[in-house]
Amino acid sequence: PFPRVKAAAQLAKGETRRAMNDDAGALADYEAVLPYASDAPDEAAAARLARGDIFRLVGDEAQLTATYLGIIRDYATSPKWCRAAAQRLVALADLSERFEERLARLREFVSFQANLPILPALAQNEIGDLYAATGRLTEAKRAYQATISNFPTETEEAADAYFKLADILAQEGDDRERMALYRRMYEAGNFPDEIRQRARQGYIDAALAAAEQERNLREWGRAARIYRELIAFDDRIVAAHRGIVSCAIPRGKQAETLAEYRRLAAQHPDNPAFRYTIGLLMTYDPAIAGDADPKEALAAIDRAIGEVTDAIRLDPLSPFPHQTLGWLLEQKDRLARTIAERENRFFGYARLLVGMALDLFEKEPPAPTLEQALESYARALVLLGDTPRPRDAADLYLNMGNGYFRLEAYQRAYHYYHRRLATGVPFLDPRREFAFYRKFGRVAFHLERYDEAATYFKRAIEYAEANEPIGEQIVLYTRLALNEQDAGRYPEAIEYFRKAFQLNQKLGRHDLEAQALRNIAINEYFSGTRDRDAERFAAALDHFFESRDALIAYGIKAQARKGGRFDIETTVTGSDTTAASEAAEGFDERGELALVFTFIGNIYKSFEDYENAQKFLREKLRL
């Protein structure tokens, strides 16, 4: 009675003995399970596998092979035990140290295909793995293809071969062939739904990769054909529609493509991808992308927001509409602020004429749409998840970083800029990369990460020297110099301030010379103070006198204060150190002279020339 209970008890007894290293006793217990095979087939199969594992330990290969082959034959209709035995049998090839011997052993197992298809299918894939591990990818592909062709009924092994073959094609960059492979697998019809869904996603990812490769080569027509093939496969793949837009814009087909998508949306009003693409195409409207009147641009943005919001209502789980909505809200915030500033300037001027009553008409600050934009970006990032397409995540990290940069939330901006950098995804637009490093440098500077800031500013300068006007180069050299000054690297700060000064001279901006010379002098002074270097003090004195002379000859362009540690969007140089606490923002002419006379007096004092020190102190007091 209760044969299955007895078999299970005997099996457990064998496992206990084996755990105690009593292999002989364990073998006896496993043998005792076998008479119950008809009533307890699973327990008997487990006992036979366990016996085989012991034979492997003691090196009885003949007995081992016979045991595993017996299980495969006796359990041909039970995939679990049949596969477990076949896997152990194929693993016997690992006992051979030489590549050729392992290959020969696996080929022996492939010859069993007439009677035991699971074994040759596994062995064929193992041959592919062996070739792939040694870098012989052509032979590996041939082996996996043999599994697919010869063992279509062994779906698990065939699927494994498909996926491994696709991985090799990805390594080789053959995305078109990978597309075809996944498409065949998806349409084969003999795989379980889970496998077919993996194949479907593989096809989509391969198609997007193939199209991006064509885009990188600026082959817009070829890329668009791949995107359209993907849309024909499933017209709700938003990434494919975004690809269509990315190919239409460089070819000047924005209006034509917008008309096409309006027709599609009218025919399929419940398709969120069509509605979203309309909104995305509207972001390239000249009113938004060009230099249109801000109010006209704001109206165009609101229309685009309406389309994207409709798409989100139809499909709230797609990340891309949230990303585009974030961008639109960010632009809306910028334009709303521009409009408010213009109108407030008008009322400020009018107030001078008619009195303070116009205060009642001044515009309130715009709604916090920038914060809403960041919320939308954050939703997109969550919905994106662990995307197999890192560029999508990289774009969102950049969006988030830019938003926090505008809010002057530098710690958060640094977090997202750093994540963008860590993706390693190359920028498709060199100017966008330039803007990234320019802003990242400013963020790192504000957080006193001076080494990083220097690296990022230098990357931006590399691009600016070849592509940007001199004014932009001056700004960057000045920021780099200020960074070096705060880091206490005064010789480097002098070098970069001098470069900015030379560029200013090239532009003929004499009204900036006084501040530029003052910046050089201040760093020479700091360097002399730290190193007790009389030559540095003397050089600083010369430059302070030159700064004074430039002030008298040309005057100065003062920089309006804008908050934050410093702001030098124009070509004004400055200092942000404690010793010259407000110089970064610039002074008026009187303030500059006072600062220069203070330093000149201090230098004469360090030279123990008290007469001249008092002279310049009196000059300062007379200002």
VEXVEXLO-551698 format. One line per field, with one value per residue (C-alpha): x, z, y; residue number from 0. Coordinates in steps of 0.02 Angstrom, whole numbers, plus 50000, padded with zeros to 5 digits. Layout:
u <- X|... .
w <- Z|... .
v <- Y|... .
seq <- NUM|... .
//
This chain:
u <- 50000|50047|50186|50212|50236|50363|50454|50460|50526|50661|50711|50724|50828|50948|50963|51004|51140|51211|51218|51319|51440|51378|51370|51360|51213|51130|51145|51060|50917|50895|50891|50753|50645|50647|50524|50390|50414|50241|50154|50281|50359|50423|50509|50587|50651|50725|50811|50884|50951|51027|51111|51184|51253|51344|51415|51483|51572|51656|51699|51595|51558|51488|51364|51324|51286|51176|51080|51042|50998|50880|50789|50773|50698|50583|50521|50509|50333|50387|50483|50542|50640|50687|50766|50853|50936|50981|51061|51168|51218|51268|51367|51478|51567|51640|51741|51854|51983|52023|51905|51907|51865|51718|51655|51669|51574|51433|51421|51398|51246|51178|51177|51043|50913|50809|50750|50786|50763|50785|50964|51028|50938|51025|51191|51174|51147|51295|51401|51344|51389|51560|51597|51527|51635|51791|51739|51701|51536|51508|51514|51407|51273|51275|51253|51105|51025|51040|50942|50806|50795|50813|50718|50567|50462|50586|50518|50623|50786|50731|50685|50853|50939|50837|50881|51066|51074|50992|51122|51263|51178|51165|51352|51385|51270|51161|50995|50903|50941|50895|50729|50693|50742|50628|50486|50502|50503|50351|50253|50307|50155|50231|50300|50210|50139|50278|50411|50314|50301|50489|50510|50389|50485|50647|50580|50528|50695|50793|50689|50715|50902|50912|50819|50927|51082|51015|50972|51149|51207|51077|50991|50821|50726|50792|50759|50582|50549|50599|50486|50341|50371|50361|50200|50125|50165|50083|50022|50023|50212|50243|50432|50405|50295|50427|50550|50441|50443|50632|50652|50521|50592|50767|50685|50567|50412|50334|50176|50154|50177|50061|49924|49950|49931|49778|49696|49749|49683|49517|49504|49560|49506|49544|49727|49834|49992|49916|49852|50020|50116|50009|50061|50243|50242|50165|50319|50410|50285|50383|50285|50367|50532|50567|50577|50392|50305|50299|50109|50090|50213|50118|49955|50042|50110|49937|49870|50008|49977|49794|49842|49970|49849|49718|49847|49884|49698|49688|49847|49914|50050|50155|50309|50337|50181|50227|50402|50338|50211|50352|50450|50298|50265|50447|50435|50270|50353|50495|50377|50258|50403|50463|50289|50272|50443|50402|50234|50303|50442|50308|50208|50366|50405|50224|50224|50358|50236|50068|50111|50105|49925|49985|50052|49876|49895|50063|50064|50072|50215|50168|50097|50230|50228|50412|50374|50231|50354|50470|50324|50283|50464|50467|50311|50392|50548|50448|50345|50501|50565|50715|50709|50816|50842|50957|50939|50760|50819|50967|50851|50742|50890|50942|50765|50760|50932|50889|50727|50812|50951|50823|50752|50929|50905|51086|51100|50955|51017|51187|51104|51015|51159|51273|51149|51144|51333|51337|51228|51372|51246|51325|51236|51165|51174|51347|51272|51159|51313|51398|51250|51251|51433|51414|51270|51348|51504|51401|51308|51468|51543|51394|51416|51603|51650|51790|51884|51726|51675|51845|51826|51652|51696|51847|51736|51620|51767|51830|51667|51650|51821|51774|51590|51533|51557|51696|51573|51524|51707|51739|51596|51664|51844|51782|51679|51828|51940|51817|51810|52000|52001|51878|51978|52133|52222|52274|52402|52270|52141|52264|52292|52105|52066|52208|52131|51963|52050|52136|51969|51889|52025|51992|51811|51865|51766|51870|51730|51769|51958|51959|51866|51970|52134|52065|52025|52201|52273|52164|52225|52405|52375|52298|52441|52570|52483|52476|52653|52731|52791|52850|52854|52671|52631|52729|52636|52470|52515|52553|52387|52289|52366|52322|52145|52136|52200|52072|51933|51985|52006|51856|51739|51652|51502|51423|51333|51159|51139|51031|51048|51140|51326|51361|51288|51391|51285|51367|51553|51584|51723|51728|51783|51682|51805|51787|51922|51824|51654|51545|51662|51584|51430|51531|51527|51496|51648|51659|51647|51781|51900|51868|51908|52067|52129|52096|52206|52341|52347|52360|52504|52601|52568|52641|52795|52801|52779|52658|52663|52591|52473|52399|52395|52282|52174|52144|52108|51976|51897|51885|51777 .
w <- 50000|49971|49845|49806|49989|50005|49847|49912|50081|50000|49887|50037|50128|49980|49976|50162|50141|49993|50096|50223|50082|50093|49904|49916|50037|49930|49774|49867|49921|49745|49677|49803|49725|49549|49580|49614|49442|49377|49528|49564|49396|49452|49605|49499|49371|49510|49582|49413|49387|49561|49524|49366|49464|49580|49432|49365|49530|49529|49344|49280|49112|49025|49166|49168|48982|48991|49139|49054|48887|48977|49058|48890|48810|48955|48983|48803|48838|48997|48946|49122|49150|48969|48960|49129|49072|48901|48980|49093|48945|48839|48986|48976|48832|48960|49031|48878|48890|48705|48592|48454|48576|48649|48474|48421|48575|48543|48362|48423|48521|48368|48276|48397|48315|48236|48402|48533|48459|48625|48642|48469|48480|48644|48577|48419|48523|48632|48474|48434|48611|48594|48433|48500|48657|48549|48434|48283|48250|48073|48132|48283|48172|48062|48214|48282|48111|48103|48266|48197|48033|48097|48263|48243|48359|48503|48533|48686|48599|48435|48529|48618|48449|48377|48521|48520|48333|48354|48486|48364|48229|48354|48390|48204|48185|48059|48119|47956|47965|48149|48103|47977|48102|48239|48115|48058|48238|48283|48133|48149|48254|48349|48498|48661|48682|48801|48672|48531|48633|48659|48472|48438|48553|48474|48302|48361|48445|48294|48176|48282|48292|48103|48072|48194|48107|47943|48029|48096|47915|47869|47755|47797|47659|47708|47891|47853|47755|47906|48019|47899|47893|48082|48080|47955|48081|48225|48202|48390|48408|48458|48436|48251|48228|48316|48191|48046|48116|48140|47955|47891|47972|47892|47722|47745|47750|47912|47832|47717|47859|47973|47841|47825|48012|48022|47893|47991|48155|48072|48008|48174|48313|48449|48398|48522|48416|48273|48391|48479|48316|48266|48427|48401|48223|48287|48396|48232|48183|48131|48262|48396|48318|48237|48297|48293|48408|48583|48592|48425|48483|48647|48552|48442|48596|48674|48516|48521|48707|48666|48541|48657|48804|48697|48659|48845|48880|48753|48817|48983|48993|48843|48901|48745|48753|48933|48875|48735|48851|48970|48830|48776|48955|48971|48815|48876|49038|48945|48828|48967|49063|48907|48878|49062|49061|48903|48967|49137|49054|48957|49114|49205|49071|49066|49255|49239|49132|49220|49398|49506|49467|49328|49459|49461|49281|49296|49251|49388|49375|49257|49323|49377|49211|49227|49381|49284|49144|49266|49332|49155|49121|49283|49230|49062|49149|49261|49115|49012|49139|49092|48909|48788|48695|48804|48693|48754|48935|48890|48812|48966|49084|48980|48986|49175|49197|49089|49185|49354|49285|49240|49416|49484|49578|49543|49647|49553|49387|49424|49462|49294|49193|49271|49227|49048|49039|49115|48976|48855|48716|48587|48546|48371|48367|48408|48463|48586|48658|48671|48767|48881|48931|48949|49072|49159|49191|49272|49380|49437|49477|49585|49681|49701|49598|49520|49432|49346|49301|49220|49117|49055|49016|48916|48816|48777|48729|48605|48510|48533|48462|48299|48286|48400|48390|48491|48619|48669|48683|48799|48912|48923|48955|49090|49173|49167|49241|49382|49416|49428|49539|49662|49659|49711|49548|49518|49378|49277|49315|49253|49093|49054|49105|48990|48848|48878|48879|48713|48635|48703|48618|48457|48467|48503|48666|48758|48885|48951|48963|49138|49215|49118|49177|49354|49352|49298|49431|49570|49534|49528|49696|49770|49700|49773|49942|49951|49889|49962|49786|49763|49574|49573|49679|49558|49408|49498|49532|49348|49295|49424|49355|49178|49237|49312|49150|49047|49163|49137|48949|48903|49051|49091|49045|49211|49227|49302|49446|49415|49571|49596|49624|49466|49295|49144|48993|48912|48889|49062|49164|49353|49516|49643|49787|49963|49935|49789|49846|49716|49569|49475|49438|49393|49465|49397|49359|49536|49614|49498|49542|49727|49710|49609|49733|49878|49801|49750|49927|49998|49881|49929|50110|50084|50008|50166|50055|50175|50089|49927|50023|50111|49947|49862|50016|50007|49820|49862|49996|49873|49751 .
v <- 50000|50182|50146|50331|50372|50232|50291|50470|50411|50305|50452|50568|50438|50431|50620|50621|50490|50585|50744|50643|50589|50409|50382|50191|50200|50333|50224|50081|50194|50262|50083|50045|50180|50105|49960|50092|50174|50132|50211|50348|50397|50568|50496|50358|50485|50592|50438|50390|50567|50565|50398|50474|50622|50500|50403|50569|50601|50431|50446|50300|50380|50225|50194|50379|50387|50233|50305|50471|50391|50272|50419|50508|50352|50306|50484|50543|50611|50702|50860|50899|50738|50713|50885|50867|50706|50775|50929|50820|50712|50862|50930|50774|50859|50980|50835|50849|50986|51004|51101|50970|50829|50926|50964|50782|50726|50849|50793|50614|50672|50762|50594|50531|50642|50503|50434|50568|50744|50836|50774|50825|50992|51033|50970|51075|51232|51185|51177|51353|51409|51329|51422|51587|51575|51564|51707|51598|51684|51620|51438|51484|51560|51406|51293|51392|51397|51207|51194|51307|51210|51031|51035|51149|51039|51063|51237|51280|51237|51318|51478|51476|51462|51606|51722|51676|51699|51870|51918|51880|51983|52126|52112|52121|52271|52178|52249|52216|52030|52032|52111|51972|51837|51902|51926|51744|51686|51790|51727|51544|51503|51356|51453|51492|51667|51720|51675|51759|51920|51918|51895|52038|52156|52097|52141|52314|52348|52286|52393|52549|52513|52488|52650|52747|52682|52753|52917|52931|52918|53052|52926|52997|52905|52734|52766|52822|52661|52557|52661|52639|52451|52451|52554|52432|52295|52391|52569|52603|52596|52777|52766|52728|52881|52987|52916|52970|53147|53144|53099|53222|53379|53376|53351|53498|53387|53450|53519|53368|53244|53344|53336|53148|53122|53232|53117|52962|53034|53074|52895|52818|52937|52808|52788|52887|52872|52971|53106|53118|53132|53281|53367|53320|53389|53550|53579|53613|53747|53904|54000|53890|53841|54010|54190|54228|54350|54271|54284|54195|54062|54041|54011|53881|53794|53787|53704|53574|53544|53508|53372|53291|53297|53207|53071|53050|53035|52893|52807|52873|52739|52789|52888|52993|53103|53147|53193|53303|53383|53424|53508|53609|53666|53716|53824|53895|53947|54032|54126|54176|54252|54344|54417|54467|54552|54649|54709|54754|54854|54948|54986|55035|55164|55224|55244|55377|55476|55452|55402|55246|55200|55086|54965|54893|54836|54749|54565|54435|54310|54167|54004|53878|53784|53741|53637|53556|53518|53429|53327|53275|53226|53126|53029|52991|52928|52811|52746|52718|52592|52487|52532|52432|52597|52702|52856|52880|52882|52994|53123|53125|53145|53296|53368|53348|53424|53574|53604|53601|53711|53844|53832|53852|53687|53643|53485|53405|53471|53393|53225|53217|53288|53157|53020|53086|53079|52904|52833|52852|52886|53003|53166|53172|53362|53435|53601|53512|53427|53596|53669|53517|53538|53727|53705|53555|53659|53796|53672|53587|53758|53807|53644|53678|53526|53625|53484|53425|53601|53631|53472|53519|53700|53641|53522|53667|53779|53648|53663|53852|53891|53805|53850|53991|54180|54260|54327|54149|54101|54248|54194|54017|54068|54187|54050|53932|54066|54100|53914|53904|54059|53981|53820|53918|53879|54059|54034|53940|54076|54208|54109|54097|54277|54331|54229|54314|54483|54447|54397|54555|54657|54562|54620|54798|54800|54930|54957|54781|54801|54874|54727|54600|54678|54690|54503|54459|54575|54503|54326|54383|54465|54306|54202|54322|54322|54133|54101|54260|54298|54478|54459|54414|54567|54676|54602|54627|54809|54838|54763|54863|55022|54966|54933|55109|55185|55087|55147|55327|55307|55198|55189|55025|54921|54872|54707|54704|54583|54432|54327|54163|54156|54252|54278|54326|54292|54445|54470|54539|54463|54460|54386|54290|54271|54335|54466|54538|54485|54569|54588|54443|54546|54700|54875|55046|55152|55222|55050|54981|55122|55095|54910|54944|55076|54956|54822|54946|55012|54835|54793|54949|54906|54731|54817|54927|55079|55162|55331|55262|55148|55300|55397|55269|55250|55439|55422|55292|55402|55548|55446 .
seq <- 0|1|2|3|4|5|6|7|8|9|10|11|12|13|14|15|16|17|18|19|20|21|22|23|24|25|26|27|28|29|30|31|32|33|34|35|36|37|38|39|40|41|42|43|44|45|46|47|48|49|50|51|52|53|54|55|56|57|58|59|60|61|62|63|64|65|66|67|68|69|70|71|72|73|74|75|76|77|78|79|80|81|82|83|84|85|86|87|88|89|90|91|92|93|94|95|96|97|98|99|100|101|102|103|104|105|106|107|108|109|110|111|112|113|114|115|116|117|118|119|120|121|122|123|124|125|126|127|128|129|130|131|132|133|134|135|136|137|138|139|140|141|142|143|144|145|146|147|148|149|150|151|152|153|154|155|156|157|158|159|160|161|162|163|164|165|166|167|168|169|170|171|172|173|174|175|176|177|178|179|180|181|182|183|184|185|186|187|188|189|190|191|192|193|194|195|196|197|198|199|200|201|202|203|204|205|206|207|208|209|210|211|212|213|214|215|216|217|218|219|220|221|222|223|224|225|226|227|228|229|230|231|232|233|234|235|236|237|238|239|240|241|242|243|244|245|246|247|248|249|250|251|252|253|254|255|256|257|258|259|260|261|262|263|264|265|266|267|268|269|270|271|272|273|274|275|276|277|278|279|280|281|282|283|284|285|286|287|288|289|290|291|292|293|294|295|296|297|298|299|300|301|302|303|304|305|306|307|308|309|310|311|312|313|314|315|316|317|318|319|320|321|322|323|324|325|326|327|328|329|330|331|332|333|334|335|336|337|338|339|340|341|342|343|344|345|346|347|348|349|350|351|352|353|354|355|356|357|358|359|360|361|362|363|364|365|366|367|368|369|370|371|372|373|374|375|376|377|378|379|380|381|382|383|384|385|386|387|388|389|390|391|392|393|394|395|396|397|398|399|400|401|402|403|404|405|406|407|408|409|410|411|412|413|414|415|416|417|418|419|420|421|422|423|424|425|426|427|428|429|430|431|432|433|434|435|436|437|438|439|440|441|442|443|444|445|446|447|448|449|450|451|452|453|454|455|456|457|458|459|460|461|462|463|464|465|466|467|468|469|470|471|472|473|474|475|476|477|478|479|480|481|482|483|484|485|486|487|488|489|490|491|492|493|494|495|496|497|498|499|500|501|502|503|504|505|506|507|508|509|510|511|512|513|514|515|516|517|518|519|520|521|522|523|524|525|526|527|528|529|530|531|532|533|534|535|536|537|538|539|540|541|542|543|544|545|546|547|548|549|550|551|552|553|554|555|556|557|558|559|560|561|562|563|564|565|566|567|568|569|570|571|572|573|574|575|576|577|578|579|580|581|582|583|584|585|586|587|588|589|590|591|592|593|594|595|596|597|598|599|600|601|602|603|604|605|606|607|608|609|610|611|612|613|614|615|616|617|618|619|620|621|622 .
//
